[in-house]
Amino acid sequence: MAETDTEDTELRVMVMRYRRMEEETTDPMAMRFLRDIVSELETELNELRKK
């Protein structure tokens, strides 16, 4: 597996984990923070896929 494939997989797993945490949280501040993290990870994932 190429390095970019590994990075892609790791980022997708992280996105799924943070989305799950976002679904489970009841704290509005935490939810917003998790949304920001997911957004940043998705941006990074999209940039990686463009390479």
N, C-alpha and C positions, 0 to 999 in steps of 0.2 A: 504494500500500500504506500502510495506516495505521501510525502509530508503534507501537501495541501489536502489530500483526502482525509488524513488523520485530523488535521485542523478543522476541516469541514464537519467531520463527525463529532468532534469535541464541542464545537460551537452549537451544533444542533441539539446535542444532549443538554448543554447548559441552558439553551432557550427553553427546552421542554421543562427542565427543573424549575426555572424561574416562573414560567407560566403557571405551573402547578402550584407553586407557593402563592402566586398572585390570586389564584382561584380560592385558595384555602384561607387567606388572611381576612380578618374583619377590620383591621386597622386601616383607615383611609390613607394615612400618611405612608404606611408601609406599602400599601397597594400602589400608590403613585411612584414610590421609589422603585418597586419591582417592575412597573411598566417602563420606567426610564431605562432600567438595566436591560430588559427584553429588547427595547428599541435599539439600544446601542449594540447589542449582540447581533441582532438581525442586520443592522447596517454593516457590521464587520463581516458577517457571513456573506452578504450580497457582494461586498467588495472582493472577498476571497474568491467567489465563484466567477467574477469577471476576469480574473487572471488567466 
